Amino acid sequence: MAVAKRDYYEVLGVARDADDETIRRAFYGLARDWHPDIADVPDAEGRFRELAEAYSVLSKREARLLYDSYGYRGRGNQGSDEVLREAGPVEVVRGEDIHLELELRSFEAEEGTRRVVAFPARVRCVACMGQGSFGSPDSEGDPCPRCEGSGTVKAEQRLRLRIPPGLADETQLRVRGDGSDAGAGSVPGDLFVRVHVLPPSKDPRSVRYIAFALLLLAIAALAVYVIR
């Protein structure tokens, strides 16, 4: 027995009169959580495909009009699957992953820390919202001069990275959704950070210097607390 499809608007959690930007944001937010490479649940792939299918229809003007007219099967609406197939095959483009190398001192890897990392990435062009051109949804317009029609531009990204304690040498950290973008209708890639733990210093004086510096910081923080 065929299983009825869920309402695409319900899948994305948006109202039926939601604008394109609301639909886009809803898809990106949910797709990051349910991507099969990220979500550690049995039905992640099926849920992601459902999200991608909903977005592939609601993000296209003609497909959305057909869907709104003949729609999904459920709640008394006996729509036609042939109409939905006119939207074409479901395909979600994913941006490229970014790989970084990060050196940590042995005590940082042992105790945990936070580091600000900077890296170049492709980000969505804000001038054309990743479309690559200026025109109506059903026609090609002039290429966007800012991104030269690609939908993305190069930019330096900065991220405050949390390093968990007890990190071993050559550990790879993954930050989902902080890789490069691929333009409108895409899902950003991930950021991978490979950690290299430096061997502890052989000079015992360096340990004393570090301990002394931490002590000074603690005293300064206590003084500020007392003053307040």
PyMOL commands that set and color helices and strands:
alter all, ss='L'
color gray80, all
select helices_A, chain A and resi 8-12+20-34+44-58+61-70+81-85+106-111+204-227
alter helices_A, ss='H'
color red, helices_A
select strands_A, chain A and resi 73-74+77-78+93-94+98-104+113-124+133-134+142-143+152-163+172-175+186-187+191-197
alter strands_A, ss='S'
color yellow, strands_A
deselect
rebuild
show_as cartoon
